[in-house]
C-alpha cells in the first residue's frame, strides 16, 4: 500500500503525494470524498453519473399518474 506524509497548508489544503495518486489512478479533476474513519481522515474517489434527460422525463410522467 502506498503511503506518504503531507502537510496541511494555510487554507487547509493538502497535496496527495504522487506515489499515492499513481497507486489509485487519481487524475486532475477527479472527485474525492473526505470522511472520518477509525484511524483519521479517509479520502475515497467518487464517480458522478449524469441522469439521462429522457429518463428524467419518463420518471416525471410516471409520478403524475
mmJSON file of the N, C-alpha and C atoms, coordinates in Angstrom:
{"data_MODEL":{"atom_site":{
"group_PDB":["ATOM","ATOM","ATOM","ATOM","ATOM","ATOM","ATOM","ATOM","ATOM","ATOM","ATOM","ATOM","ATOM","ATOM","ATOM","ATOM","ATOM","ATOM","ATOM","ATOM","ATOM","ATOM","ATOM","ATOM","ATOM","ATOM","ATOM","ATOM","ATOM","ATOM","ATOM","ATOM","ATOM","ATOM","ATOM","ATOM","ATOM","ATOM","ATOM","ATOM","ATOM","ATOM","ATOM","ATOM","ATOM","ATOM","ATOM","ATOM","ATOM","ATOM","ATOM","ATOM","ATOM","ATOM","ATOM","ATOM","ATOM","ATOM","ATOM","ATOM","ATOM","ATOM","ATOM","ATOM","ATOM","ATOM","ATOM","ATOM","ATOM","ATOM","ATOM","ATOM","ATOM","ATOM","ATOM","ATOM","ATOM","ATOM","ATOM","ATOM","ATOM","ATOM","ATOM","ATOM","ATOM","ATOM","ATOM","ATOM","ATOM","ATOM","ATOM","ATOM","ATOM","ATOM","ATOM","ATOM","ATOM","ATOM","ATOM","ATOM","ATOM","ATOM","ATOM","ATOM","ATOM","ATOM","ATOM","ATOM","ATOM","ATOM","ATOM","ATOM","ATOM","ATOM","ATOM","ATOM","ATOM","ATOM","ATOM","ATOM","ATOM","ATOM","ATOM","ATOM","ATOM","ATOM","ATOM","ATOM","ATOM","ATOM","ATOM","ATOM","ATOM","ATOM","ATOM","ATOM","ATOM","ATOM","ATOM","ATOM","ATOM","ATOM","ATOM","ATOM","ATOM","ATOM","ATOM","ATOM","ATOM","ATOM","ATOM","ATOM","ATOM","ATOM","ATOM","ATOM","ATOM","ATOM","ATOM","ATOM","ATOM","ATOM","ATOM","ATOM","ATOM","ATOM","ATOM","ATOM","ATOM","ATOM","ATOM","ATOM","ATOM","ATOM","ATOM","ATOM","ATOM","ATOM","ATOM","ATOM","ATOM","ATOM","ATOM","ATOM","ATOM","ATOM","ATOM","ATOM","ATOM","ATOM","ATOM","ATOM","ATOM","ATOM","ATOM"],
"id":[1,2,3,4,5,6,7,8,9,10,11,12,13,14,15,16,17,18,19,20,21,22,23,24,25,26,27,28,29,30,31,32,33,34,35,36,37,38,39,40,41,42,43,44,45,46,47,48,49,50,51,52,53,54,55,56,57,58,59,60,61,62,63,64,65,66,67,68,69,70,71,72,73,74,75,76,77,78,79,80,81,82,83,84,85,86,87,88,89,90,91,92,93,94,95,96,97,98,99,100,101,102,103,104,105,106,107,108,109,110,111,112,113,114,115,116,117,118,119,120,121,122,123,124,125,126,127,128,129,130,131,132,133,134,135,136,137,138,139,140,141,142,143,144,145,146,147,148,149,150,151,152,153,154,155,156,157,158,159,160,161,162,163,164,165,166,167,168,169,170,171,172,173,174,175,176,177,178,179,180,181,182,183,184,185,186,187,188,189,190,191,192,193,194,195],
"type_symbol":["N","C","C","N","C","C","N","C","C","N","C","C","N","C","C","N","C","C","N","C","C","N","C","C","N","C","C","N","C","C","N","C","C","N","C","C","N","C","C","N","C","C","N","C","C","N","C","C","N","C","C","N","C","C","N","C","C","N","C","C","N","C","C","N","C","C","N","C","C","N","C","C","N","C","C","N","C","C","N","C","C","N","C","C","N","C","C","N","C","C","N","C","C","N","C","C","N","C","C","N","C","C","N","C","C","N","C","C","N","C","C","N","C","C","N","C","C","N","C","C","N","C","C","N","C","C","N","C","C","N","C","C","N","C","C","N","C","C","N","C","C","N","C","C","N","C","C","N","C","C","N","C","C","N","C","C","N","C","C","N","C","C","N","C","C","N","C","C","N","C","C","N","C","C","N","C","C","N","C","C","N","C","C","N","C","C","N","C","C","N","C","C","N","C","C"],
"label_atom_id":["N","CA","C","N","CA","C","N","CA","C","N","CA","C","N","CA","C","N","CA","C","N","CA","C","N","CA","C","N","CA","C","N","CA","C","N","CA","C","N","CA","C","N","CA","C","N","CA","C","N","CA","C","N","CA","C","N","CA","C","N","CA","C","N","CA","C","N","CA","C","N","CA","C","N","CA","C","N","CA","C","N","CA","C","N","CA","C","N","CA","C","N","CA","C","N","CA","C","N","CA","C","N","CA","C","N","CA","C","N","CA","C","N","CA","C","N","CA","C","N","CA","C","N","CA","C","N","CA","C","N","CA","C","N","CA","C","N","CA","C","N","CA","C","N","CA","C","N","CA","C","N","CA","C","N","CA","C","N","CA","C","N","CA","C","N","CA","C","N","CA","C","N","CA","C","N","CA","C","N","CA","C","N","CA","C","N","CA","C","N","CA","C","N","CA","C","N","CA","C","N","CA","C","N","CA","C","N","CA","C","N","CA","C","N","CA","C","N","CA","C","N","CA","C","N","CA","C"],
"label_alt_id":[null,null,null,null,null,null,null,null,null,null,null,null,null,null,null,null,null,null,null,null,null,null,null,null,null,null,null,null,null,null,null,null,null,null,null,null,null,null,null,null,null,null,null,null,null,null,null,null,null,null,null,null,null,null,null,null,null,null,null,null,null,null,null,null,null,null,null,null,null,null,null,null,null,null,null,null,null,null,null,null,null,null,null,null,null,null,null,null,null,null,null,null,null,null,null,null,null,null,null,null,null,null,null,null,null,null,null,null,null,null,null,null,null,null,null,null,null,null,null,null,null,null,null,null,null,null,null,null,null,null,null,null,null,null,null,null,null,null,null,null,null,null,null,null,null,null,null,null,null,null,null,null,null,null,null,null,null,null,null,null,null,null,null,null,null,null,null,null,null,null,null,null,null,null,null,null,null,null,null,null,null,null,null,null,null,null,null,null,null,null,null,null,null,null,null],
"label_comp_id":["UNK","UNK","UNK","UNK","UNK","UNK","UNK","UNK","UNK","UNK","UNK","UNK","UNK","UNK","UNK","UNK","UNK","UNK","UNK","UNK","UNK","UNK","UNK","UNK","UNK","UNK","UNK","UNK","UNK","UNK","UNK","UNK","UNK","UNK","UNK","UNK","UNK","UNK","UNK","UNK","UNK","UNK","UNK","UNK","UNK","UNK","UNK","UNK","UNK","UNK","UNK","UNK","UNK","UNK","UNK","UNK","UNK","UNK","UNK","UNK","UNK","UNK","UNK","UNK","UNK","UNK","UNK","UNK","UNK","UNK","UNK","UNK","UNK","UNK","UNK","UNK","UNK","UNK","UNK","UNK","UNK","UNK","UNK","UNK","UNK","UNK","UNK","UNK","UNK","UNK","UNK","UNK","UNK","UNK","UNK","UNK","UNK","UNK","UNK","UNK","UNK","UNK","UNK","UNK","UNK","UNK","UNK","UNK","UNK","UNK","UNK","UNK","UNK","UNK","UNK","UNK","UNK","UNK","UNK","UNK","UNK","UNK","UNK","UNK","UNK","UNK","UNK","UNK","UNK","UNK","UNK","UNK","UNK","UNK","UNK","UNK","UNK","UNK","UNK","UNK","UNK","UNK","UNK","UNK","UNK","UNK","UNK","UNK","UNK","UNK","UNK","UNK","UNK","UNK","UNK","UNK","UNK","UNK","UNK","UNK","UNK","UNK","UNK","UNK","UNK","UNK","UNK","UNK","UNK","UNK","UNK","UNK","UNK","UNK","UNK","UNK","UNK","UNK","UNK","UNK","UNK","UNK","UNK","UNK","UNK","UNK","UNK","UNK","UNK","UNK","UNK","UNK","UNK","UNK","UNK"],
"label_asym_id":["A","A","A","A","A","A","A","A","A","A","A","A","A","A","A","A","A","A","A","A","A","A","A","A","A","A","A","A","A","A","A","A","A","A","A","A","A","A","A","A","A","A","A","A","A","A","A","A","A","A","A","A","A","A","A","A","A","A","A","A","A","A","A","A","A","A","A","A","A","A","A","A","A","A","A","A","A","A","A","A","A","A","A","A","A","A","A","A","A","A","A","A","A","A","A","A","A","A","A","A","A","A","A","A","A","A","A","A","A","A","A","A","A","A","A","A","A","A","A","A","A","A","A","A","A","A","A","A","A","A","A","A","A","A","A","A","A","A","A","A","A","A","A","A","A","A","A","A","A","A","A","A","A","A","A","A","A","A","A","A","A","A","A","A","A","A","A","A","A","A","A","A","A","A","A","A","A","A","A","A","A","A","A","A","A","A","A","A","A","A","A","A","A","A","A"],
"label_entity_id":["1","1","1","1","1","1","1","1","1","1","1","1","1","1","1","1","1","1","1","1","1","1","1","1","1","1","1","1","1","1","1","1","1","1","1","1","1","1","1","1","1","1","1","1","1","1","1","1","1","1","1","1","1","1","1","1","1","1","1","1","1","1","1","1","1","1","1","1","1","1","1","1","1","1","1","1","1","1","1","1","1","1","1","1","1","1","1","1","1","1","1","1","1","1","1","1","1","1","1","1","1","1","1","1","1","1","1","1","1","1","1","1","1","1","1","1","1","1","1","1","1","1","1","1","1","1","1","1","1","1","1","1","1","1","1","1","1","1","1","1","1","1","1","1","1","1","1","1","1","1","1","1","1","1","1","1","1","1","1","1","1","1","1","1","1","1","1","1","1","1","1","1","1","1","1","1","1","1","1","1","1","1","1","1","1","1","1","1","1","1","1","1","1","1","1"],
"label_seq_id":[1,1,1,2,2,2,3,3,3,4,4,4,5,5,5,6,6,6,7,7,7,8,8,8,9,9,9,10,10,10,11,11,11,12,12,12,13,13,13,14,14,14,15,15,15,16,16,16,17,17,17,18,18,18,19,19,19,20,20,20,21,21,21,22,22,22,23,23,23,24,24,24,25,25,25,26,26,26,27,27,27,28,28,28,29,29,29,30,30,30,31,31,31,32,32,32,33,33,33,34,34,34,35,35,35,36,36,36,37,37,37,38,38,38,39,39,39,40,40,40,41,41,41,42,42,42,43,43,43,44,44,44,45,45,45,46,46,46,47,47,47,48,48,48,49,49,49,50,50,50,51,51,51,52,52,52,53,53,53,54,54,54,55,55,55,56,56,56,57,57,57,58,58,58,59,59,59,60,60,60,61,61,61,62,62,62,63,63,63,64,64,64,65,65,65],
"pdbx_PDB_ins_code":[null,null,null,null,null,null,null,null,null,null,null,null,null,null,null,null,null,null,null,null,null,null,null,null,null,null,null,null,null,null,null,null,null,null,null,null,null,null,null,null,null,null,null,null,null,null,null,null,null,null,null,null,null,null,null,null,null,null,null,null,null,null,null,null,null,null,null,null,null,null,null,null,null,null,null,null,null,null,null,null,null,null,null,null,null,null,null,null,null,null,null,null,null,null,null,null,null,null,null,null,null,null,null,null,null,null,null,null,null,null,null,null,null,null,null,null,null,null,null,null,null,null,null,null,null,null,null,null,null,null,null,null,null,null,null,null,null,null,null,null,null,null,null,null,null,null,null,null,null,null,null,null,null,null,null,null,null,null,null,null,null,null,null,null,null,null,null,null,null,null,null,null,null,null,null,null,null,null,null,null,null,null,null,null,null,null,null,null,null,null,null,null,null,null,null],
"Cartn_x":[0.849,0.0,0.892,0.577,1.355,0.97,1.942,1.702,2.774,2.433,3.387,2.807,3.683,3.256,3.072,2.143,1.912,1.53,1.697,1.45,0.148,-0.585,-1.794,-1.369,-1.836,-1.48,-2.328,-2.064,-2.782,-4.285,-4.715,-6.155,-6.706,-6.008,-6.377,-6.374,-5.592,-5.442,-4.275,-4.4,-3.306,-2.99,-1.75,-1.342,-1.262,-1.944,-1.867,-0.571,0.321,1.62,1.496,2.453,2.44,2.35,3.066,3.038,1.622,0.889,-0.488,-1.413,-1.274,-2.098,-1.915,-0.666,-0.386,-0.967,-0.895,-1.38,-2.882,-3.638,-5.099,-5.596,-4.69,-5.09,-5.815,-5.524,-6.171,-5.641,-6.549,-6.176,-6.759,-6.216,-6.707,-8.195,-8.989,-10.423,-11.248,-10.607,-11.345,-11.945,-13.045,-13.689,-13.249,-13.058,-12.775,-13.728,-14.081,-14.957,-14.113,-14.198,-13.468,-14.427,-14.01,-14.813,-13.87,-14.445,-13.661,-13.811,-12.672,-12.671,-12.043,-11.91,-11.33,-9.904,-9.167,-7.761,-7.519,-8.572,-8.406,-9.193,-8.631,-9.306,-9.198,-10.315,-10.356,-10.774,-9.998,-10.352,-10.723,-11.857,-12.302,-12.604,-12.211,-12.567,-14.06,-14.68,-16.107,-16.354,-17.447,-17.845,-19.289,-19.522,-20.888,-21.394,-22.638,-23.243,-24.42,-24.38,-25.482,-26.697,-27.857,-29.104,-29.525,-29.781,-30.201,-31.501,-31.613,-32.805,-34.044,-33.949,-35.103,-35.595,-34.682,-35.061,-35.753,-35.24,-35.844,-37.284,-37.516,-38.868,-39.787,-39.265,-40.048,-40.457,-39.531,-39.843,-40.865,-40.742,-41.668,-43.076,-43.222,-44.553,-45.17,-44.372,-44.897,-45.418,-44.788,-45.24,-46.594,-46.92,-48.185,-49.355,-49.11,-50.215,-50.884],
"Cartn_y":[-1.176,0.0,1.235,2.204,3.434,4.375,4.879,5.867,6.94,8.14,9.239,10.338,11.103,12.219,13.462,14.303,15.565,16.609,17.872,18.951,19.672,20.097,20.889,22.337,22.938,24.314,25.324,26.611,27.66,27.706,27.186,27.142,25.735,24.94,23.56,22.651,23.004,22.16,21.212,20.021,19.049,18.589,18.24,17.672,16.164,15.441,13.978,13.582,12.92,12.58,11.746,11.932,11.266,9.751,9.164,7.7,7.206,7.984,7.62,7.844,9.007,9.286,8.205,7.835,6.801,5.45,5.116,3.817,3.645,4.746,4.658,5.202,5.735,6.254,7.583,8.394,9.687,10.671,11.403,12.365,13.74,14.776,16.141,16.186,16.788,16.906,15.79,14.702,13.624,14.13,13.54,13.891,12.937,13.479,12.648,13.051,12.097,12.328,12.193,13.168,13.125,12.75,11.806,11.42,11.067,10.849,10.489,9.001,8.313,6.881,6.603,5.36,4.965,5.476,5.531,5.931,7.372,8.132,9.523,9.844,10.692,11.145,10.077,9.813,8.845,9.581,9.431,10.001,8.859,8.984,7.973,8.651,8.004,8.507,8.346,9.345,9.297,9.452,8.872,8.982,9.48,10.533,11.029,10.554,10.119,9.658,10.568,11.207,12.067,11.231,11.71,11.04,11.508,10.581,10.98,11.782,12.783,13.639,12.803,11.831,11.005,10.222,9.776,9.056,10.0,11.208,12.186,12.484,12.684,12.938,11.758,10.569,9.358,9.22,9.493,9.403,10.455,11.659,12.726,12.371,11.779,11.436,10.298,9.404,8.305,8.824,9.872,10.426,11.096,11.62,12.326,11.369,10.123,9.152,8.815],
"Cartn_z":[0.0,0.0,0.0,-0.851,-0.943,0.191,0.901,1.954,1.868,2.292,2.322,3.199,3.829,4.666,3.801,4.201,3.518,4.552,4.24,5.191,4.845,5.867,5.681,5.475,4.366,4.042,4.784,4.585,5.307,5.019,3.893,3.574,3.791,4.59,4.919,3.695,2.69,1.511,1.726,1.146,1.205,-0.212,-0.437,-1.712,-1.53,-2.393,-2.344,-3.044,-2.337,-2.919,-4.197,-5.09,-6.396,-6.271,-5.332,-5.185,-4.866,-4.077,-3.717,-4.906,-5.592,-6.783,-7.834,-8.077,-9.081,-8.676,-7.389,-6.906,-7.116,-7.039,-7.186,-8.514,-9.333,-10.642,-10.572,-9.574,-9.411,-10.441,-11.068,-12.106,-11.782,-12.4,-12.21,-12.575,-11.723,-11.963,-11.343,-10.891,-10.24,-8.934,-8.524,-7.266,-6.168,-4.977,-3.806,-2.697,-1.873,-0.731,0.528,1.414,2.679,3.796,4.642,5.795,6.943,8.107,9.28,9.517,9.597,9.873,11.223,11.561,12.859,13.046,11.946,12.046,11.616,11.331,10.933,9.679,8.831,7.612,6.525,5.865,4.775,3.505,2.439,1.136,0.208,-0.461,-1.421,-2.748,-3.841,-5.16,-5.351,-5.981,-6.246,-7.73,-8.193,-9.588,-9.607,-10.372,-10.554,-11.904,-11.942,-13.181,-13.492,-14.65,-15.063,-15.408,-14.979,-15.3,-16.688,-17.626,-18.973,-18.928,-19.775,-19.819,-20.101,-20.994,-21.328,-20.107,-19.267,-18.056,-17.082,-16.962,-16.064,-16.48,-17.782,-18.274,-18.041,-18.238,-18.024,-16.56,-15.661,-14.241,-13.829,-14.4,-14.086,-14.529,-15.723,-16.228,-15.412,-14.888,-14.061,-12.718,-12.195,-10.909,-11.038,-12.214,-12.425,-12.483,-12.786,-12.944,-11.669],
"occupancy":[1.0,1.0,1.0,1.0,1.0,1.0,1.0,1.0,1.0,1.0,1.0,1.0,1.0,1.0,1.0,1.0,1.0,1.0,1.0,1.0,1.0,1.0,1.0,1.0,1.0,1.0,1.0,1.0,1.0,1.0,1.0,1.0,1.0,1.0,1.0,1.0,1.0,1.0,1.0,1.0,1.0,1.0,1.0,1.0,1.0,1.0,1.0,1.0,1.0,1.0,1.0,1.0,1.0,1.0,1.0,1.0,1.0,1.0,1.0,1.0,1.0,1.0,1.0,1.0,1.0,1.0,1.0,1.0,1.0,1.0,1.0,1.0,1.0,1.0,1.0,1.0,1.0,1.0,1.0,1.0,1.0,1.0,1.0,1.0,1.0,1.0,1.0,1.0,1.0,1.0,1.0,1.0,1.0,1.0,1.0,1.0,1.0,1.0,1.0,1.0,1.0,1.0,1.0,1.0,1.0,1.0,1.0,1.0,1.0,1.0,1.0,1.0,1.0,1.0,1.0,1.0,1.0,1.0,1.0,1.0,1.0,1.0,1.0,1.0,1.0,1.0,1.0,1.0,1.0,1.0,1.0,1.0,1.0,1.0,1.0,1.0,1.0,1.0,1.0,1.0,1.0,1.0,1.0,1.0,1.0,1.0,1.0,1.0,1.0,1.0,1.0,1.0,1.0,1.0,1.0,1.0,1.0,1.0,1.0,1.0,1.0,1.0,1.0,1.0,1.0,1.0,1.0,1.0,1.0,1.0,1.0,1.0,1.0,1.0,1.0,1.0,1.0,1.0,1.0,1.0,1.0,1.0,1.0,1.0,1.0,1.0,1.0,1.0,1.0,1.0,1.0,1.0,1.0,1.0,1.0],
"B_iso_or_equiv":[0.0,0.0,0.0,0.0,0.0,0.0,0.0,0.0,0.0,0.0,0.0,0.0,0.0,0.0,0.0,0.0,0.0,0.0,0.0,0.0,0.0,0.0,0.0,0.0,0.0,0.0,0.0,0.0,0.0,0.0,0.0,0.0,0.0,0.0,0.0,0.0,0.0,0.0,0.0,0.0,0.0,0.0,0.0,0.0,0.0,0.0,0.0,0.0,0.0,0.0,0.0,0.0,0.0,0.0,0.0,0.0,0.0,0.0,0.0,0.0,0.0,0.0,0.0,0.0,0.0,0.0,0.0,0.0,0.0,0.0,0.0,0.0,0.0,0.0,0.0,0.0,0.0,0.0,0.0,0.0,0.0,0.0,0.0,0.0,0.0,0.0,0.0,0.0,0.0,0.0,0.0,0.0,0.0,0.0,0.0,0.0,0.0,0.0,0.0,0.0,0.0,0.0,0.0,0.0,0.0,0.0,0.0,0.0,0.0,0.0,0.0,0.0,0.0,0.0,0.0,0.0,0.0,0.0,0.0,0.0,0.0,0.0,0.0,0.0,0.0,0.0,0.0,0.0,0.0,0.0,0.0,0.0,0.0,0.0,0.0,0.0,0.0,0.0,0.0,0.0,0.0,0.0,0.0,0.0,0.0,0.0,0.0,0.0,0.0,0.0,0.0,0.0,0.0,0.0,0.0,0.0,0.0,0.0,0.0,0.0,0.0,0.0,0.0,0.0,0.0,0.0,0.0,0.0,0.0,0.0,0.0,0.0,0.0,0.0,0.0,0.0,0.0,0.0,0.0,0.0,0.0,0.0,0.0,0.0,0.0,0.0,0.0,0.0,0.0,0.0,0.0,0.0,0.0,0.0,0.0],
"pdbx_formal_charge":[null,null,null,null,null,null,null,null,null,null,null,null,null,null,null,null,null,null,null,null,null,null,null,null,null,null,null,null,null,null,null,null,null,null,null,null,null,null,null,null,null,null,null,null,null,null,null,null,null,null,null,null,null,null,null,null,null,null,null,null,null,null,null,null,null,null,null,null,null,null,null,null,null,null,null,null,null,null,null,null,null,null,null,null,null,null,null,null,null,null,null,null,null,null,null,null,null,null,null,null,null,null,null,null,null,null,null,null,null,null,null,null,null,null,null,null,null,null,null,null,null,null,null,null,null,null,null,null,null,null,null,null,null,null,null,null,null,null,null,null,null,null,null,null,null,null,null,null,null,null,null,null,null,null,null,null,null,null,null,null,null,null,null,null,null,null,null,null,null,null,null,null,null,null,null,null,null,null,null,null,null,null,null,null,null,null,null,null,null,null,null,null,null,null,null],
"auth_seq_id":[1,1,1,2,2,2,3,3,3,4,4,4,5,5,5,6,6,6,7,7,7,8,8,8,9,9,9,10,10,10,11,11,11,12,12,12,13,13,13,14,14,14,15,15,15,16,16,16,17,17,17,18,18,18,19,19,19,20,20,20,21,21,21,22,22,22,23,23,23,24,24,24,25,25,25,26,26,26,27,27,27,28,28,28,29,29,29,30,30,30,31,31,31,32,32,32,33,33,33,34,34,34,35,35,35,36,36,36,37,37,37,38,38,38,39,39,39,40,40,40,41,41,41,42,42,42,43,43,43,44,44,44,45,45,45,46,46,46,47,47,47,48,48,48,49,49,49,50,50,50,51,51,51,52,52,52,53,53,53,54,54,54,55,55,55,56,56,56,57,57,57,58,58,58,59,59,59,60,60,60,61,61,61,62,62,62,63,63,63,64,64,64,65,65,65],
"auth_comp_id":["UNK","UNK","UNK","UNK","UNK","UNK","UNK","UNK","UNK","UNK","UNK","UNK","UNK","UNK","UNK","UNK","UNK","UNK","UNK","UNK","UNK","UNK","UNK","UNK","UNK","UNK","UNK","UNK","UNK","UNK","UNK","UNK","UNK","UNK","UNK","UNK","UNK","UNK","UNK","UNK","UNK","UNK","UNK","UNK","UNK","UNK","UNK","UNK","UNK","UNK","UNK","UNK","UNK","UNK","UNK","UNK","UNK","UNK","UNK","UNK","UNK","UNK","UNK","UNK","UNK","UNK","UNK","UNK","UNK","UNK","UNK","UNK","UNK","UNK","UNK","UNK","UNK","UNK","UNK","UNK","UNK","UNK","UNK","UNK","UNK","UNK","UNK","UNK","UNK","UNK","UNK","UNK","UNK","UNK","UNK","UNK","UNK","UNK","UNK","UNK","UNK","UNK","UNK","UNK","UNK","UNK","UNK","UNK","UNK","UNK","UNK","UNK","UNK","UNK","UNK","UNK","UNK","UNK","UNK","UNK","UNK","UNK","UNK","UNK","UNK","UNK","UNK","UNK","UNK","UNK","UNK","UNK","UNK","UNK","UNK","UNK","UNK","UNK","UNK","UNK","UNK","UNK","UNK","UNK","UNK","UNK","UNK","UNK","UNK","UNK","UNK","UNK","UNK","UNK","UNK","UNK","UNK","UNK","UNK","UNK","UNK","UNK","UNK","UNK","UNK","UNK","UNK","UNK","UNK","UNK","UNK","UNK","UNK","UNK","UNK","UNK","UNK","UNK","UNK","UNK","UNK","UNK","UNK","UNK","UNK","UNK","UNK","UNK","UNK","UNK","UNK","UNK","UNK","UNK","UNK"],
"auth_asym_id":["A","A","A","A","A","A","A","A","A","A","A","A","A","A","A","A","A","A","A","A","A","A","A","A","A","A","A","A","A","A","A","A","A","A","A","A","A","A","A","A","A","A","A","A","A","A","A","A","A","A","A","A","A","A","A","A","A","A","A","A","A","A","A","A","A","A","A","A","A","A","A","A","A","A","A","A","A","A","A","A","A","A","A","A","A","A","A","A","A","A","A","A","A","A","A","A","A","A","A","A","A","A","A","A","A","A","A","A","A","A","A","A","A","A","A","A","A","A","A","A","A","A","A","A","A","A","A","A","A","A","A","A","A","A","A","A","A","A","A","A","A","A","A","A","A","A","A","A","A","A","A","A","A","A","A","A","A","A","A","A","A","A","A","A","A","A","A","A","A","A","A","A","A","A","A","A","A","A","A","A","A","A","A","A","A","A","A","A","A","A","A","A","A","A","A"],
"auth_atom_id":["N","CA","C","N","CA","C","N","CA","C","N","CA","C","N","CA","C","N","CA","C","N","CA","C","N","CA","C","N","CA","C","N","CA","C","N","CA","C","N","CA","C","N","CA","C","N","CA","C","N","CA","C","N","CA","C","N","CA","C","N","CA","C","N","CA","C","N","CA","C","N","CA","C","N","CA","C","N","CA","C","N","CA","C","N","CA","C","N","CA","C","N","CA","C","N","CA","C","N","CA","C","N","CA","C","N","CA","C","N","CA","C","N","CA","C","N","CA","C","N","CA","C","N","CA","C","N","CA","C","N","CA","C","N","CA","C","N","CA","C","N","CA","C","N","CA","C","N","CA","C","N","CA","C","N","CA","C","N","CA","C","N","CA","C","N","CA","C","N","CA","C","N","CA","C","N","CA","C","N","CA","C","N","CA","C","N","CA","C","N","CA","C","N","CA","C","N","CA","C","N","CA","C","N","CA","C","N","CA","C","N","CA","C","N","CA","C","N","CA","C","N","CA","C","N","CA","C"],
"pdbx_PDB_model_num":[1,1,1,1,1,1,1,1,1,1,1,1,1,1,1,1,1,1,1,1,1,1,1,1,1,1,1,1,1,1,1,1,1,1,1,1,1,1,1,1,1,1,1,1,1,1,1,1,1,1,1,1,1,1,1,1,1,1,1,1,1,1,1,1,1,1,1,1,1,1,1,1,1,1,1,1,1,1,1,1,1,1,1,1,1,1,1,1,1,1,1,1,1,1,1,1,1,1,1,1,1,1,1,1,1,1,1,1,1,1,1,1,1,1,1,1,1,1,1,1,1,1,1,1,1,1,1,1,1,1,1,1,1,1,1,1,1,1,1,1,1,1,1,1,1,1,1,1,1,1,1,1,1,1,1,1,1,1,1,1,1,1,1,1,1,1,1,1,1,1,1,1,1,1,1,1,1,1,1,1,1,1,1,1,1,1,1,1,1,1,1,1,1,1,1]
}}}
